[in-house]
Amino acid sequence: MDIEAIRKGKNVQLPGANLEDEDFSKLDLTGINLSGANLVGVNFSSSKLERARLDGANLLGSQLLGTDLRANLLGANLMQADLSGADLRGSNLRGANLMGAKLSQASFAGAFLSGANLMSVNLQGVDLRSADLRGVNLSGANLQGANLSGADLQGALLQEANLEEADLRNANLAGANLTGANLLCAELEGTNLAGVNFTGACLVGTINSDQ
């Protein structure tokens, strides 16, 4: 495989390729097809992967700092990947595994994360506005100060999650499990709380909560 051709943007159809530990940082890889590829430990930091196909790709431990990841990541493995400052607005992350990922200052506004695994992930202050989070696993996640306004969290798993001072205005939490969650001073104005399980949850100081 001609790695230099990839770096020059000439070889963009590489489904299933084995590119483990390669360095593709600071490159324009717009529209590249890496579906199902082995991308373990690959460095994509500061690269442009807009409209890229990364569905089913294995990105375990990959470096994606400041990367434009407005891409198709359906079912991708992003465990322990570093997505700090990455742009994931509108990305398809349905069923993706993000356990252990670093997500500081990443933007997931309008992203599709239904069925994704974000268990125990640190999402403090992260932008999740209008994101599709239906059925997502956020158990034990740190969402302190996160912006979840307008997000769809129907049936989401949020047991023991930290939602202190989170913005949940106009979000849909219908049927979500918030057992033991911390919602101290969270904003719940206009939030759909139908059928939510608040057993053992902290609701002190919540704004406009009917609970």
Secondary structure as GFF3:
##gff-version 3
##sequence-region A 1 211
A	DSSP	alpha_helix	3	7	.	.	.	ID=ss1
###
